[in-house]
């Protein structure tokens, strides 16, 4: 069994999920349900005591960047949004410089902190507002 993101209100269909489901004929979708999305902003621990206004880049999957772009522009007018193939690869980039951050979903945020010991959360519940739901599917 797997629970996977299928559609979100800002970016639409999640192509990675569609591709994965179509390439694995042993999986079939059995249920679709809404999940509220909340993001956090992480960075290297050496940046933890500085204001997010100093961020120069923010890396994440395109869906997360779309869901948080307005909220980030209020924190840092100079940060460039950099799409990454995955949140984990974005975190690897963020840890290479203390002027870089990464967005992650609230659950992914804690997972990243376990994998990347130098990662710290500098903002929680960072979203553009409005409907923040993602339709997720349960596949078996």
C-alpha positions in Angstrom: 0.0 0.0 0.0 1.1 3.6 -0.7 -0.3 7.0 -0.1 0.8 9.4 -2.9 0.1 13.0 -3.9 -2.1 13.2 -7.0 -3.3 16.8 -7.4 -2.8 20.0 -5.6 -4.8 23.3 -5.8 -1.9 25.5 -7.0 0.0 23.2 -9.4 -2.6 20.7 -10.6 -1.7 17.1 -11.4 1.5 15.7 -9.8 3.2 14.2 -12.9 5.6 12.0 -10.9 2.7 10.2 -9.3 0.9 9.7 -12.6 4.1 8.3 -14.2 4.8 6.0 -11.3 1.2 4.6 -11.1 1.2 4.0 -14.9 4.5 2.2 -14.8 3.5 -0.1 -12.0 0.5 -2.2 -13.2 0.5 -4.1 -9.9 -0.8 -0.9 -8.2 -4.4 0.3 -8.5 -5.9 3.4 -7.0 -8.5 2.5 -4.4 -9.3 5.8 -2.6 -8.7 9.6 -3.1 -8.9 12.0 -0.2 -7.9 15.6 0.6 -4.9 16.4 2.7 -4.0 19.9 4.0 -0.6 21.0 3.0 1.7 23.0 5.2 5.3 23.9 4.4 8.4 24.8 6.4 11.6 26.5 5.4 14.8 24.9 6.4 18.4 26.0 6.0 21.9 25.2 7.3 22.3 25.5 11.1 24.9 28.3 10.7 22.1 30.4 9.2 19.6 29.7 12.0 20.1 33.0 13.9 19.9 35.2 10.8 16.7 36.7 9.4 15.2 34.9 6.3 15.6 38.2 4.5 19.2 37.2 3.8 18.2 34.1 1.8 19.6 34.3 -1.7 18.1 31.0 -3.1 15.4 28.6 -2.1 15.4 25.1 -3.5 12.5 22.6 -3.6 10.2 20.7 -5.9 8.3 22.9 -8.3 4.9 22.2 -6.5 6.3 23.5 -3.1 7.8 26.6 -4.8 4.4 27.3 -6.4 2.6 26.9 -3.2 4.9 29.2 -1.2 6.2 31.8 -3.7 4.1 34.8 -2.3 4.9 33.9 1.3 8.6 33.7 0.5 8.6 37.1 -1.3 7.4 38.7 1.9 10.3 37.1 3.8 13.0 37.8 1.3 12.6 40.0 -1.7 15.9 38.8 -3.2 15.6 35.0 -3.0 15.6 33.2 -6.3 13.3 30.1 -6.4 15.3 27.1 -7.8 13.3 24.0 -8.8 15.0 20.7 -7.7 14.1 17.2 -8.8 13.4 16.3 -5.2 13.2 18.0 -1.8 16.2 15.9 -0.7 18.3 17.2 -3.5 17.2 20.7 -2.7 18.3 20.1 0.9 21.7 19.0 -0.3 22.1 22.3 -2.2 20.8 24.3 0.8 23.4 22.8 3.1 26.3 23.7 0.7 25.8 27.4 1.5 24.3 29.2 4.4 22.5 31.7 2.1 20.2 29.0 0.8 17.0 27.5 2.1 14.7 24.7 1.1 10.9 24.2 1.3 9.4 20.9 2.5 6.0 19.7 3.6 5.5 19.5 7.3 6.0 15.8 7.4 9.0 15.9 5.0 10.5 18.7 7.2 11.0 16.3 10.1 12.3 13.6 7.8 14.9 15.9 6.3 16.1 17.0 9.8 16.7 13.3 10.6 18.7 12.7 7.4 20.6 16.1 7.3 21.9 16.8 10.8 22.9 20.3 9.9 19.4 21.3 8.8 17.3 23.6 11.0 13.7 24.9 10.5 13.6 28.7 10.3 9.9 29.2 9.4 6.9 26.9 9.9 3.4 27.0 8.3 4.7 28.9 5.3 2.1 29.0 2.6 0.5 31.5 0.3 -2.9 31.1 1.9 -6.2 30.0 0.3 -7.0 26.4 -0.3 -3.9 24.4 0.6 -5.3 20.9 -0.1 -3.7 18.1 -2.1 -5.7 15.2 -3.2 -3.9 12.1 -2.3 -4.5 8.6 -3.4 -4.2 5.3 -1.6 -2.9 2.6 -4.0 -2.6 -1.1 -3.3 
